[in-house]
Amino acid sequence: MLTEKIDALQQKGSKPNILVIGDLMIDHYITGGASRLSPEAPVPIVNLKSETNTLGGAGNVVQNLVSLGANVMVGGVIGDDIYGQQLCAILDQEGVSADTILVDNTRTTTVKTRVLAGSHQLLRIDREVTANLSAEMEDELFAKLSPSIESADIVLLSDYNKGLFSRALTQRIINFANSKNKKVIIDPKGLDYTKYKGAYLIKPNRKELGEAAKAERIDTFEAVQQAAKVIFAQTETEYLVVTLSEEGMAVISELAYKLLPVKATAVFDVTGAGDTVLATVAYFLASGFEIDEACELANHAAAIVIKEIGSATTTIDAIKQHILNRE
């Protein structure tokens, strides 16, 4: 019984060490009220009420892992700017070290600025550089990451296609982790999954899987399985975990297929649910759970966060209670 296994884990008191390598960014929110149009152009005038900065991108995964109780290490690249400083300050508040985050003077820290009037988003402005890192920066980052990979229980790559995960660096990380018997799980981005070859687990959503497999339609479970075969051939990964929105998720290996139906009683916002799934799977795999168990628990975690507005996190106790409430 999963709840009993969770109890045993909590009584043990040990925390898994999880390394998150990914595209780090700031989500910048400008919130106000809008009741009239500008005389200068047909656009709303927003009277500013508040501005907030939160972790975005791979930072969402970090915050989910912290909420679950993991010891988290994080690696990536930021710019030499105020937003990079703010990102490191937020990580420090979360108790996460920024020692393996490099500052690249040729880049800006990725920032997504959203202008909201009440709950309505009027505009998004992206500030980013998406070119690949220089070879010298890749070498420096890998040298920084190597000790953390060795000390991690699991390595998680959160790819937002912002230039961090070139084929060369991605393969270097995966191959080194495999040589140290560390499982690598990946939240992928883009159309070429061959750069993830050798990873233990890859977690696309339905749309991402279809695009990467060049499938015309992926609206049935049979189509998901056929698309998965393409990705297995490209990557030799052991597992694909495909999130299917309101239909739950599929756990697929080359020999088996298991559908986990959605556990939610209500759905308000699926924002960030994929990050919660990724973090929960990583947490429980790193804690010694089997893949089916970790995915079942991640499905419960997703059911909790999609009842909240915006990106949300959950806890081990909340997951356990969610299971008990459904029994």
ChimeraX attribute file (.defattr): number of C-alpha atoms within 10 A of each C-alpha:
attribute: neighborCount
match mode: 1-to-1
recipient: residues
	/A:1	6
	/A:2	15
	/A:3	15
	/A:4	10
	/A:5	12
	/A:6	19
	/A:7	14
	/A:8	11
	/A:9	16
	/A:10	13
	/A:11	9
	/A:12	9
	/A:13	9
	/A:14	12
	/A:15	17
	/A:16	21
	/A:17	21
	/A:18	26
	/A:19	26
	/A:20	28
	/A:21	27
	/A:22	28
	/A:23	24
	/A:24	28
	/A:25	28
	/A:26	24
	/A:27	19
	/A:28	21
	/A:29	18
	/A:30	20
	/A:31	21
	/A:32	17
	/A:33	16
	/A:34	17
	/A:35	9
	/A:36	12
	/A:37	12
	/A:38	10
	/A:39	9
	/A:40	6
	/A:41	8
	/A:42	9
	/A:43	12
	/A:44	15
	/A:45	16
	/A:46	20
	/A:47	14
	/A:48	14
	/A:49	11
	/A:50	9
	/A:51	13
	/A:52	11
	/A:53	17
	/A:54	15
	/A:55	21
	/A:56	22
	/A:57	22
	/A:58	25
	/A:59	25
	/A:60	24
	/A:61	28
	/A:62	32
	/A:63	24
	/A:64	24
	/A:65	26
	/A:66	21
	/A:67	16
	/A:68	22
	/A:69	16
	/A:70	23
	/A:71	20
	/A:72	20
	/A:73	24
	/A:74	24
	/A:75	24
	/A:76	24
	/A:77	26
	/A:78	24
	/A:79	19
	/A:80	16
	/A:81	14
	/A:82	10
	/A:83	20
	/A:84	22
	/A:85	15
	/A:86	15
	/A:87	22
	/A:88	18
	/A:89	15
	/A:90	17
	/A:91	19
	/A:92	12
	/A:93	9
	/A:94	14
	/A:95	13
	/A:96	18
	/A:97	17
	/A:98	16
	/A:99	13
	/A:100	21
	/A:101	21
	/A:102	17
	/A:103	19
	/A:104	16
	/A:105	11
	/A:106	11
	/A:107	17
	/A:108	21
	/A:109	25
	/A:110	24
	/A:111	21
	/A:112	19
	/A:113	19
	/A:114	18
	/A:115	21
	/A:116	19
	/A:117	21
	/A:118	13
	/A:119	10
	/A:120	11
	/A:121	13
	/A:122	14
	/A:123	11
	/A:124	14
	/A:125	11
	/A:126	12
	/A:127	14
	/A:128	16
	/A:129	15
	/A:130	14
	/A:131	12
	/A:132	16
	/A:133	21
	/A:134	13
	/A:135	11
	/A:136	9
	/A:137	16
	/A:138	20
	/A:139	14
	/A:140	13
	/A:141	21
	/A:142	21
	/A:143	12
	/A:144	17
	/A:145	21
	/A:146	14
	/A:147	11
	/A:148	20
	/A:149	27
	/A:150	17
	/A:151	15
	/A:152	22
	/A:153	23
	/A:154	23
	/A:155	29
	/A:156	27
	/A:157	26
	/A:158	27
	/A:159	21
	/A:160	19
	/A:161	16
	/A:162	20
	/A:163	17
	/A:164	25
	/A:165	26
	/A:166	16
	/A:167	15
	/A:168	11
	/A:169	19
	/A:170	19
	/A:171	18
	/A:172	16
	/A:173	22
	/A:174	24
	/A:175	17
	/A:176	15
	/A:177	21
	/A:178	16
	/A:179	11
	/A:180	13
	/A:181	12
	/A:182	21
	/A:183	21
	/A:184	25
	/A:185	27
	/A:186	24
	/A:187	21
	/A:188	23
	/A:189	19
	/A:190	12
	/A:191	13
	/A:192	15
	/A:193	19
	/A:194	16
	/A:195	19
	/A:196	26
	/A:197	20
	/A:198	20
	/A:199	27
	/A:200	20
	/A:201	26
	/A:202	26
	/A:203	25
	/A:204	21
	/A:205	20
	/A:206	19
	/A:207	17
	/A:208	17
	/A:209	26
	/A:210	23
	/A:211	16
	/A:212	20
	/A:213	22
	/A:214	13
	/A:215	15
	/A:216	10
	/A:217	12
	/A:218	19
	/A:219	12
	/A:220	9
	/A:221	13
	/A:222	10
	/A:223	15
	/A:224	22
	/A:225	18
	/A:226	15
	/A:227	22
	/A:228	23
	/A:229	17
	/A:230	18
	/A:231	22
	/A:232	21
	/A:233	12
	/A:234	17
	/A:235	19
	/A:236	18
	/A:237	20
	/A:238	15
	/A:239	22
	/A:240	26
	/A:241	27
	/A:242	23
	/A:243	25
	/A:244	21
	/A:245	16
	/A:246	13
	/A:247	12
	/A:248	18
	/A:249	24
	/A:250	23
	/A:251	20
	/A:252	21
	/A:253	18
	/A:254	15
	/A:255	7
	/A:256	9
	/A:257	15
	/A:258	12
	/A:259	17
	/A:260	18
	/A:261	15
	/A:262	18
	/A:263	19
	/A:264	18
	/A:265	10
	/A:266	11
	/A:267	15
	/A:268	11
	/A:269	15
	/A:270	19
	/A:271	15
	/A:272	21
	/A:273	26
	/A:274	23
	/A:275	26
	/A:276	30
	/A:277	28
	/A:278	27
	/A:279	29
	/A:280	29
	/A:281	28
	/A:282	31
	/A:283	27
	/A:284	22
	/A:285	20
	/A:286	22
	/A:287	19
	/A:288	13
	/A:289	18
	/A:290	13
	/A:291	17
	/A:292	14
	/A:293	17
	/A:294	22
	/A:295	24
	/A:296	23
	/A:297	24
	/A:298	25
	/A:299	25
	/A:300	24
	/A:301	28
	/A:302	28
	/A:303	26
	/A:304	24
	/A:305	24
	/A:306	23
	/A:307	16
	/A:308	16
	/A:309	13
	/A:310	14
	/A:311	18
	/A:312	22
	/A:313	24
	/A:314	21
	/A:315	17
	/A:316	17
	/A:317	14
	/A:318	14
	/A:319	23
	/A:320	18
	/A:321	13
	/A:322	18
	/A:323	17
	/A:324	11
	/A:325	8
	/A:326	8
	/A:327	5
